[in-house]
Amino acid sequence: LSIHSFPTRRSSDLADRGTGIADDPRLALQLLEVLTTIPVGSGSYEFTQLESFENNADYQLKEGALKAESSVNLVEAVANIQTIAHWTRASVQVLDDEPSLQSYLGNLLGYGALAKLEAEIINGVGGAGKILGLLAQAVDFAPTVATTPTDRVGEAAAAMKAAGWRPSVVLMNPLDWFAIQTQKSTDGLYLLGGPQDPANATLWKNVVVETDRKSTRLNSS
């Protein structure tokens, strides 16, 4: 990330200037907050990955008897490090008038790079030098018993557990999460918290991560 300054003419009649920066509504990058990060110093990261595990553990009825054999398949994998960067212009006059502006711009550019990273982790299409995102690798889930948005999330999580996975995060558009939060009983009572006491952002013990980078998919039917 870089900031380049360019000289401009200074007026002899300077106006009063407010402090701080106005209109900077940054959204929290919730997905990056729940993901594990690993510092690297090269262009790639090598690791060992569990490809399959066939658990054949069984009784050993007699001492010295042949033990059951399980199968563990480990593979060496490499993750190539991708770069996301940008820069902006700022005049010398503006930097002089607001001493903290350079630090602010650096912080804002850093946020912009992280926002782009989060978007690519979700929607990236892959390719040379690009990230293959979660949605490009995901498999559509068709519920068989659940009929409400909340229950469909629960059934999807249960299906993952039944297949041997351990779900922990639900990635959801804010409008979808709001639709779930505003579900009501036939008496008009909120099922999950309420406007003054919203429910914790969890569903079936999975953390709900809100992001506008995820399109709306849930409905009330």
Backbone as numpy.savetxt, mean C-alpha at the origin, in Angstrom:
# Nx Ny Nz CAx CAy CAz Cx Cy Cz
16.09 13.12 -6.16 15.24 14.30 -6.16 16.13 15.53 -6.16
15.77 16.55 -6.92 16.63 17.74 -6.99 15.79 18.98 -7.18
16.34 20.12 -6.71 15.69 21.42 -6.85 16.68 22.34 -7.53
16.28 23.00 -8.60 17.14 23.93 -9.31 16.61 25.34 -9.13
17.47 26.29 -8.78 17.04 27.68 -8.59 17.47 28.52 -9.78
16.66 29.53 -10.10 16.92 30.40 -11.23 16.74 31.85 -10.77
17.67 32.75 -11.10 17.58 34.14 -10.64 16.40 34.86 -11.28
15.77 35.72 -10.50 14.69 36.58 -11.00 14.89 37.99 -10.46
14.26 38.97 -11.08 14.35 40.35 -10.61 13.55 40.52 -9.33
14.11 41.29 -8.40 13.44 41.59 -7.14 12.85 42.99 -7.21
11.57 43.10 -6.89 10.93 44.41 -6.88 11.39 45.18 -5.65
11.54 46.50 -5.80 11.94 47.33 -4.66 10.79 47.52 -3.67
9.58 47.23 -4.13 8.41 47.38 -3.27 7.87 45.99 -2.94
8.38 45.40 -1.84 8.01 44.03 -1.48 6.72 44.02 -0.66
5.85 43.11 -0.99 4.60 42.97 -0.25 4.84 42.15 1.02
3.95 42.30 1.98 4.01 41.44 3.16 3.83 39.99 2.74
4.49 39.09 3.45 4.46 37.69 3.04 4.08 36.81 4.22
3.14 35.91 3.98 2.73 34.98 5.02 3.73 33.86 5.16
3.72 33.21 6.31 4.62 32.10 6.56 3.92 30.77 6.23
4.74 29.77 6.02 4.20 28.44 5.74 3.73 28.31 4.30
3.20 27.14 3.98 2.73 26.82 2.64 1.24 26.51 2.71
0.46 27.16 1.87 -0.98 26.95 1.87 -1.38 25.84 0.89
-2.52 25.23 1.17 -3.13 24.26 0.25 -2.20 23.09 -0.07
-1.89 22.30 0.93 -1.04 21.12 0.72 -1.72 19.89 1.34
-2.79 19.41 0.71 -3.54 18.28 1.27 -2.94 16.93 0.88
-1.94 16.48 1.59 -1.31 15.20 1.27 -2.09 14.05 1.92
-2.32 13.01 1.14 -2.98 11.83 1.66 -1.94 10.91 2.29
-2.35 10.22 3.34 -1.45 9.25 3.98 -1.19 8.09 3.02
0.05 7.64 2.98 0.43 6.51 2.13 0.33 5.25 2.98
-0.90 4.79 3.19 -1.15 3.73 4.15 -0.55 2.39 3.74
-0.51 2.10 2.44 0.03 0.82 2.01 1.52 0.73 2.32
2.26 1.80 2.05 3.70 1.80 2.35 3.94 1.66 3.85
3.00 2.15 4.66 3.16 2.07 6.11 3.06 0.64 6.63
2.31 -0.21 5.95 2.14 -1.59 6.44 3.09 -2.57 5.77
3.76 -2.15 4.70 4.71 -3.04 4.02 6.07 -2.99 4.69
6.75 -4.13 4.69 8.11 -4.20 5.22 9.08 -3.65 4.18
9.98 -2.78 4.60 10.97 -2.22 3.69 12.36 -2.72 4.07
13.19 -2.92 3.06 14.55 -3.41 3.27 15.52 -2.46 2.58
16.42 -1.80 3.32 17.40 -0.91 2.70 18.35 -1.69 1.78
18.65 -1.14 0.63 19.58 -1.78 -0.30 20.58 -0.74 -0.80
21.73 -1.21 -1.24 22.76 -0.30 -1.74 23.23 -0.65 -3.13
22.49 -1.54 -3.81 22.88 -1.94 -5.16 21.65 -1.96 -6.05
21.82 -2.40 -7.28 20.71 -2.40 -8.23 19.84 -3.63 -8.18
20.14 -4.56 -7.29 19.32 -5.77 -7.19 19.39 -6.32 -5.77
18.43 -7.18 -5.45 18.36 -7.78 -4.11 18.09 -9.27 -4.28
19.02 -10.09 -3.80 18.89 -11.53 -3.90 18.31 -12.10 -2.60
17.43 -13.10 -2.72 16.84 -13.71 -1.54 16.43 -15.14 -1.87
16.22 -15.92 -0.82 15.76 -17.30 -0.97 14.26 -17.35 -0.72
13.54 -17.99 -1.63 12.08 -18.00 -1.58 11.57 -19.43 -1.45
10.59 -19.60 -0.56 9.94 -20.90 -0.43 8.93 -21.07 -1.55
9.21 -22.01 -2.45 8.32 -22.22 -3.60 7.21 -23.21 -3.27
7.53 -24.24 -2.48 6.51 -25.20 -2.10 6.94 -25.95 -0.84
5.96 -26.43 -0.09 6.21 -27.19 1.13 5.13 -28.26 1.26
5.54 -29.51 1.13 4.61 -30.63 1.30 4.83 -31.21 2.69
3.90 -30.97 3.58 4.03 -31.37 4.98 3.53 -32.80 5.16
4.44 -33.75 5.34 4.08 -35.15 5.53 4.40 -35.64 6.94
4.48 -34.71 7.89 4.78 -35.09 9.27 3.78 -36.15 9.75
4.30 -37.20 10.45 3.45 -38.29 10.89 4.06 -38.94 12.14
3.35 -39.87 12.72 3.84 -40.56 13.89 5.08 -41.40 13.56
5.99 -41.47 14.51 7.08 -42.44 14.48 6.76 -43.46 15.57
6.11 -44.54 15.20 5.54 -45.46 16.17 6.59 -46.24 16.96
7.75 -46.47 16.37 8.80 -47.20 17.07 10.11 -46.45 16.96
10.90 -46.50 18.01 12.22 -45.87 17.99 13.06 -46.50 16.90
13.67 -45.68 16.11 14.50 -46.16 15.01 13.74 -46.40 13.73
12.41 -46.33 13.77 11.62 -46.52 12.55 11.85 -45.37 11.59
11.66 -45.64 10.33 11.87 -44.62 9.31 10.86 -43.47 9.50
11.39 -42.26 9.55 10.53 -41.08 9.70 9.87 -40.73 8.37
8.70 -40.11 8.48 8.04 -39.61 7.27 8.87 -38.48 6.66
8.87 -38.42 5.34 9.67 -37.41 4.64 8.77 -36.32 4.07
9.10 -35.08 4.40 8.40 -33.94 3.82 9.25 -33.35 2.70
8.62 -32.54 1.88 9.30 -31.94 0.73 9.32 -30.43 0.85
10.50 -29.84 0.83 10.66 -28.39 0.88 11.43 -27.96 -0.37
10.84 -27.07 -1.14 11.48 -26.59 -2.36 11.83 -25.12 -2.22
13.13 -24.82 -2.13 13.60 -23.45 -2.01 14.27 -23.03 -3.32
14.01 -21.79 -3.74 14.60 -21.29 -4.98 15.29 -19.95 -4.71
16.33 -19.68 -5.46 17.01 -18.40 -5.37 16.30 -17.40 -6.28
15.98 -16.23 -5.75 15.25 -15.21 -6.51 16.01 -13.89 -6.47
15.76 -13.06 -7.47 16.40 -11.75 -7.55 15.33 -10.70 -7.83
15.32 -9.65 -7.04 14.42 -8.52 -7.27 15.26 -7.34 -7.76
14.97 -6.87 -8.96 15.70 -5.72 -9.50 15.13 -4.43 -8.91
16.01 -3.52 -8.54 15.60 -2.27 -7.91 15.23 -1.26 -9.00
14.02 -0.73 -8.93 13.56 0.26 -9.90 13.67 1.66 -9.29
13.86 2.64 -10.14 14.07 4.02 -9.69 12.88 4.90 -10.08
12.39 5.67 -9.12 11.35 6.67 -9.36 11.90 8.01 -8.88
11.94 9.01 -9.74 12.55 10.30 -9.37 11.89 11.43 -10.14
12.09 12.66 -9.67 11.64 13.86 -10.37 12.33 15.09 -9.79
12.14 16.25 -10.45 12.74 17.50 -9.97 11.80 18.65 -10.30
12.09 19.83 -9.76 11.26 21.00 -10.02 12.12 22.26 -10.03
11.57 23.35 -10.53 12.25 24.65 -10.55 11.75 25.52 -9.40
12.61 26.39 -8.90 12.23 27.37 -7.89 13.11 28.60 -8.08
12.51 29.79 -8.03 13.27 31.02 -8.24 14.07 31.39 -7.00
15.18 32.10 -7.20 16.01 32.56 -6.10 15.19 33.47 -5.18
14.34 34.33 -5.76 13.54 35.25 -4.96 12.63 34.50 -4.00
11.96 33.48 -4.51 11.06 32.72 -3.66 11.83 32.01 -2.57
12.99 31.44 -2.91 13.79 30.75 -1.91 14.31 31.71 -0.85
14.65 32.93 -1.26 15.12 33.94 -0.30 13.99 34.41 0.61
12.80 34.59 0.03 11.67 35.09 0.81 11.16 34.06 1.82
11.33 32.81 1.52 10.85 31.74 2.40 12.02 30.80 2.69
12.78 31.07 3.76 14.00 30.30 4.04 13.77 28.79 4.14
12.61 28.39 4.60 12.36 26.96 4.76 11.81 26.30 3.50
11.69 27.08 2.39 11.05 26.56 1.19 11.84 25.40 0.58
13.15 25.51 0.56 13.95 24.45 -0.06 13.73 23.12 0.66
13.70 23.20 2.00 13.43 21.97 2.77 12.03 21.46 2.48
11.07 22.39 2.37 9.69 22.00 2.10 9.58 21.34 0.73
10.22 21.94 -0.29 10.15 21.38 -1.63 10.78 19.99 -1.67
11.90 19.82 -0.98 12.52 18.51 -0.92 11.60 17.48 -0.29
10.91 17.90 0.76 9.96 17.01 1.43 8.79 16.68 0.53
8.30 17.70 -0.19 7.16 17.50 -1.09 7.53 16.58 -2.25
8.73 16.78 -2.81 9.17 15.91 -3.90 9.35 14.48 -3.41
9.85 14.34 -2.18 9.98 13.01 -1.61 8.64 12.33 -1.46
7.65 13.10 -1.00 6.30 12.55 -0.88 5.76 12.15 -2.26
6.01 13.00 -3.26 5.53 12.69 -4.61 6.11 11.40 -5.14
7.40 11.16 -4.88 8.04 9.93 -5.34 7.43 8.72 -4.63
7.18 8.86 -3.32 6.59 7.75 -2.57 5.15 7.49 -3.01
4.41 8.57 -3.32 3.04 8.40 -3.80 3.02 7.65 -5.13
3.97 7.97 -6.01 4.08 7.26 -7.28 4.47 5.81 -7.04
5.37 5.57 -6.08 5.77 4.20 -5.74 4.57 3.40 -5.27
3.77 3.97 -4.37 2.60 3.25 -3.87 1.62 2.95 -5.01
1.44 3.92 -5.90 0.54 3.71 -7.03 1.03 2.57 -7.92
2.35 2.50 -8.13 2.91 1.45 -8.99 2.85 0.08 -8.30
3.03 0.06 -6.99 2.91 -1.21 -6.26 1.50 -1.77 -6.44
0.52 -0.89 -6.54 -0.86 -1.34 -6.72 -1.18 -1.61 -8.18
-0.87 -0.66 -9.06 -1.35 -0.72 -10.45 -0.26 -0.91 -11.49
0.99 -1.06 -11.09 2.08 -1.16 -12.05 1.89 -2.29 -13.05
2.21 -2.03 -14.31 2.01 -3.01 -15.39 3.27 -3.81 -15.67
4.37 -3.46 -15.02 5.60 -4.19 -15.24 6.29 -3.79 -16.53
7.32 -4.54 -16.90 8.10 -4.21 -18.08 9.49 -3.76 -17.68
10.33 -3.44 -18.64 11.71 -3.06 -18.37 11.77 -1.84 -17.46
12.42 -1.98 -16.31 12.60 -0.88 -15.38 11.35 -0.45 -14.65
10.29 -1.26 -14.72 9.02 -0.89 -14.09 8.55 -1.98 -13.12
7.67 -1.58 -12.20 7.16 -2.48 -11.17 5.92 -3.21 -11.67
5.87 -4.52 -11.42 4.66 -5.29 -11.70 3.81 -5.26 -10.43
2.67 -4.58 -10.50 1.88 -4.30 -9.32 1.06 -5.47 -8.81
0.43 -5.25 -7.66 -0.38 -6.28 -7.02 -1.58 -6.69 -7.88
-2.27 -5.71 -8.46 -3.47 -6.04 -9.23 -3.14 -6.83 -10.48
-1.97 -6.58 -11.07 -1.57 -7.33 -12.27 -1.27 -8.78 -11.94
-0.96 -9.06 -10.68 -0.64 -10.43 -10.27 -1.78 -11.11 -9.53
-2.84 -10.35 -9.25 -3.94 -10.88 -8.45 -4.86 -11.76 -9.29
-5.59 -12.62 -8.59 -6.59 -13.48 -9.21 -7.97 -13.05 -8.70
-8.90 -12.82 -9.62 -10.25 -12.41 -9.23 -10.90 -13.48 -8.35
-11.62 -13.03 -7.33 -12.30 -13.95 -6.42 -13.80 -13.85 -6.61
-14.44 -14.99 -6.78 -15.89 -15.03 -6.95 -16.50 -15.68 -5.71
-17.17 -14.90 -4.85 -17.76 -15.48 -3.64 -18.88 -16.46 -3.98
-19.03 -17.45 -3.12 -20.06 -18.47 -3.35 -21.18 -18.40 -2.32
-20.90 -17.82 -1.14 -21.93 -17.76 -0.10 -22.19 -16.34 0.39
-21.18 -15.48 0.37 -21.33 -14.12 0.90 -22.16 -13.26 -0.06
-22.98 -12.38 0.53 -23.83 -11.51 -0.29 -23.61 -10.03 0.00
-22.97 -9.69 1.10 -22.71 -8.29 1.43 -21.23 -7.98 1.24
-20.86 -6.70 1.06 -19.44 -6.36 0.90 -18.58 -6.86 2.06
-19.07 -6.69 3.29 -18.30 -7.13 4.45 -18.07 -8.63 4.42
-19.10 -9.38 4.12 -18.98 -10.84 4.10 -18.14 -11.33 2.92
-18.17 -10.60 1.81 -17.35 -11.01 0.67 -15.87 -10.88 1.01
-15.52 -9.82 1.74 -14.13 -9.69 2.19 -13.77 -10.85 3.10
-14.69 -11.20 4.02 -14.44 -12.31 4.93 -14.31 -13.63 4.21
-15.14 -13.86 3.20 -15.06 -15.11 2.46 -13.75 -15.19 1.66
-13.33 -14.07 1.11 -12.06 -14.06 0.36 -10.90 -14.38 1.30
-10.91 -13.80 2.50 -9.86 -14.07 3.47 -9.89 -15.54 3.89
-11.09 -16.08 4.11 -11.22 -17.49 4.50 -10.73 -18.41 3.39
-11.03 -18.06 2.14 -10.57 -18.88 1.02 -9.05 -18.89 0.92
-8.42 -17.75 1.21 -6.96 -17.70 1.21 -6.39 -18.58 2.31
-6.99 -18.54 3.50 -6.52 -19.39 4.60 -6.69 -20.86 4.25
-7.82 -21.21 3.62 -8.06 -22.60 3.25 -7.04 -23.09 2.22
-6.49 -22.15 1.45 -5.48 -22.51 0.45 -4.06 -22.46 1.00
-3.93 -22.15 2.31 -2.61 -22.16 2.93 -1.94 -20.81 3.03
-2.65 -19.72 2.71 -2.08 -18.38 2.80 -2.51 -17.72 4.11
-1.83 -16.62 4.46 -2.15 -15.89 5.68 -2.43 -14.44 5.34
-3.68 -14.09 5.06 -4.02 -12.71 4.71 -3.85 -11.79 5.91
-3.51 -10.53 5.64 -3.35 -9.58 6.74 -3.82 -8.17 6.38
-3.97 -7.88 5.08 -4.31 -6.53 4.64 -5.43 -6.59 3.61
-6.38 -5.67 3.72 -7.43 -5.49 2.72 -7.21 -4.13 2.07
-6.92 -4.12 0.79 -6.69 -2.89 0.05 -8.02 -2.42 -0.52
-8.43 -1.19 -0.18 -9.79 -0.78 -0.50 -9.85 0.72 -0.84
-10.66 1.04 -1.83 -10.93 2.43 -2.14 -11.69 3.07 -0.98
-11.40 4.34 -0.62 -12.09 4.99 0.50 -13.61 4.95 0.38
-14.14 5.03 -0.85 -15.60 5.00 -1.02 -16.16 3.62 -0.69
-15.40 2.56 -1.00 -15.85 1.22 -0.64 -15.84 1.03 0.87
-14.80 1.52 1.53 -14.73 1.41 2.99 -15.85 2.22 3.64
-16.14 3.39 3.08 -17.24 4.20 3.61 -18.58 3.48 3.44
-18.76 2.81 2.30 -20.01 2.07 2.08 -20.18 0.98 3.13
-19.08 0.34 3.51 -19.15 -0.69 4.55 -19.43 -0.06 5.91
-18.78 1.06 6.20 -18.97 1.72 7.49 -20.40 2.23 7.68
-21.08 2.53 6.59 -22.43 3.11 6.69 -23.53 2.07 6.57
-23.19 0.80 6.57 -24.22 -0.24 6.56 -25.06 -0.15 7.84
-26.36 -0.32 7.69 -27.27 -0.19 8.83 -28.20 -1.39 8.93
-28.68 -1.59 10.13 -29.66 -2.65 10.37 -31.04 -2.19 9.88
-32.01 -3.08 9.98 -33.36 -2.71 9.56 -33.95 -1.63 10.45
-33.35 -1.45 11.64 -33.80 -0.40 12.55 -33.09 0.93 12.31
-32.22 0.95 11.31 -31.50 2.18 11.00 -30.27 2.41 11.84
-29.81 1.40 12.58 -28.62 1.54 13.42 -27.38 1.10 12.65
-26.28 1.84 12.86 -25.04 1.48 12.20 -24.54 0.13 12.70
-24.07 -0.70 11.78 -23.55 -2.02 12.15 -22.10 -1.94 12.62
-21.35 -0.98 12.08 -19.94 -0.81 12.45 -19.72 0.60 12.96
-19.68 0.78 14.26 -19.42 2.10 14.80 -20.51 3.09 14.43
-20.09 4.30 14.06 -21.02 5.35 13.69 -20.24 6.62 13.40
-20.90 7.70 13.00 -20.20 8.93 12.65 -19.33 9.49 13.78
-19.78 9.38 15.02 -19.02 9.93 16.14 -18.02 8.93 16.72
-18.19 7.67 16.40 -17.29 6.63 16.91 -17.06 5.61 15.81
-16.30 5.98 14.76 -16.10 5.08 13.63 -15.42 3.78 14.05
-15.73 2.72 13.34 -15.12 1.42 13.62 -13.65 1.45 13.25
-12.87 0.63 13.95 -11.46 0.49 13.60 -11.35 0.00 12.16
-10.29 0.42 11.48 -10.10 0.05 10.07 -9.59 -1.39 9.97
-10.45 -2.34 10.35 -10.14 -3.76 10.23 -11.39 -4.51 9.81
-11.20 -5.58 9.06 -12.28 -6.49 8.69 -11.79 -7.91 8.86
-12.48 -8.66 9.68 -12.10 -10.06 9.91 -10.63 -10.17 10.32
-10.20 -9.25 11.19 -8.83 -9.20 11.73 -7.79 -8.79 10.69
-8.21 -8.31 9.54 -7.31 -7.81 8.51 -7.33 -6.29 8.50
-6.16 -5.68 8.41 -6.07 -4.22 8.39 -6.63 -3.68 7.07
-7.50 -2.70 7.15 -8.03 -2.06 5.95 -7.13 -0.90 5.57
-6.58 -0.94 4.37 -5.73 0.13 3.85 -6.53 0.88 2.78
-6.78 2.16 3.04 -7.53 2.97 2.09 -6.59 3.66 1.11
-6.92 3.60 -0.16 -6.12 4.29 -1.17 -6.99 4.65 -2.36
-6.81 5.87 -2.86 -7.56 6.28 -4.04 -6.98 5.66 -5.31
-5.87 4.95 -5.19 -5.28 4.27 -6.34 -5.99 2.96 -6.66
-6.88 2.56 -5.77 -7.66 1.33 -5.98 -9.05 1.74 -6.41
-9.50 1.24 -7.56 -10.82 1.59 -8.05 -11.89 0.94 -7.18
-13.11 1.50 -7.21 -14.20 0.93 -6.44 -14.66 -0.36 -7.12
-14.88 -1.37 -6.29 -15.33 -2.67 -6.82 -16.51 -3.24 -6.06
-16.64 -2.87 -4.78 -17.70 -3.45 -3.97 -19.03 -2.75 -4.25
-20.12 -3.47 -4.00 -21.45 -2.86 -4.05 -22.31 -3.50 -2.98
-23.47 -2.98 -2.76 -24.30 -3.42 -1.65 -25.09 -4.69 -1.94
-25.06 -5.17 -3.18 -25.85 -6.35 -3.51 -25.15 -7.63 -3.10
